[in-house]
Structure formats: structure tokens, C-alpha cells
Amino acid sequence: GRLTAMVIFQRHVRTTVDPNTGEETVDASGIISRACYEDWLASRKRLPQRPEECYRKCILAHCTASDGGSAPFSPRVEAALLPVLRQQGRVWPCFAGRRDKVGRPIRIGLKGLRATGFHEAQQRNNNNNNNNNNDSNNDNNNNNNHNHNHDSIININGESRNSGNAGLDNENNSATATTDTTTTTTIITAHLGDVPAVRRRGKRELRRKRYTYSSPKPVTPRLES
């Protein structure tokens, strides 16, 4: 049967293995070679009206899978091909020194590829999701620690108030309890600023105008002559 574009592209991808480290290196530059282009052109049922532009779009479709029908390159081939396609200032080797059917020089490749690869975009999305999850977890931990500190402040104030009242007579207890209650309320207001009721009450108290009234002047009675 007729070979698909992906099969032809894969035939022009070279993989070498380093004998010392065993590391594999993928060379995808053959996809934009003249031999690959001619193999692709021979596999077409009909000769495209603009074969050079059609070939460019075919490679781009397999890089991005944006057309909804082309299968993307494998992650390793994509990672090797994108730097080659993004090089600026040179025409693809398959079109170097060539002219289109109108006689104009082919300039495909001079501006470099600007699109994002399919697997490249997926990796970015995964990284963004991981970062968002980490931020959410950090916010939850901070809120839990904040609430725990508030509970500790309230308990400590309560224990201090009870222990300070022990061993005192009733009159002193009453005075001390009033003082401790005021102190506890002040501490809770200062440390629990994010509690809506306390925060709103504090602002109203700060905004409240204070008036001083002077005592009325004494009236001197008039003596009738």
C-alpha cells in the first residue's frame, strides 16, 4: 500500500549509540533533507499544487498534532527535530537553491519554526499543574498552622488567667479576673485579625469619634439692690 508521511519521516531518522556510555542520540535532521522530501512527494496520489508549502505543513502537523488528524512524532524525535526547525537564517536543505513553479526562490525555513511541539506543550501543562498544586498545598498548610497558633494563644491565655487567680481572696479574684479578661480580649483581637467579627468591631472602635465635654461654668446669682 501507499506509505504514510509518518513512515517516510521515520525512515529518515537516525539513532546512534555511544559505545562507551550506551547513550542513544536521535538525529532528526534527515526529515528536511532532499531525499526525504522526494520520497514524500512520490508517495502522494496527486501532485500538490504547492508541494513545498504542503510538505512544510505536513511536518508542522506531525510536530504539533494541531490539525486533529496527524499523529505526533515520538517525544524523542520531536525533541531532536524542534531545534533543527527553529534555526533561523537558512532555507531547509530540501529546498536550498530551489525555485517554485512560478520561478520564485523558496524561502521556507528562513524565519524558523515558532510553533510549540505536541509533547512540549503537554510537559509545560504538567509543570504548571504541579506548581499550582504545590501552591495550594502550601496555602493549606499555612492556614492550618495559622489556626493552630490562634488556638494555642487562646488556651495559653485561659490557663494563665486561671493560674493567676489561684490562692487569692474573692475580692482580688474579681479584680484579677476583670484584668485578665481584658488582656485576653486584647490579645485575641491582635492575633485574630482575620476573624471578621473581631476585625470589624476593631475598625468601628478606631473610627469612633471621641468627644470631651467641659463642665458647665458656675452661675453667679445676681443680687437685687
Buried (B, 14 or more C-beta within 10 A) or exposed (E): EEEEBBEBBBBBBEEEEEEEEEEEEBBBBBBBBBEBBEBBBEEBEEEEEEBBEBBBBBBBBBBBBBEEEBEBBEBBBBBBBBEBBEEEEEBBBBBBEBEBEEEEEBEBBEEEBEBBBBBBBEEEEEEEEEEEEEEEEEEEEEEEEEEEEBEEBBEEBEEBBEEBBEEEEEEEBEEBBEEBEEBBEEBBBEBBEEBEEBEEEBEEEEEEEEEEEEEEEEEEEEEEE
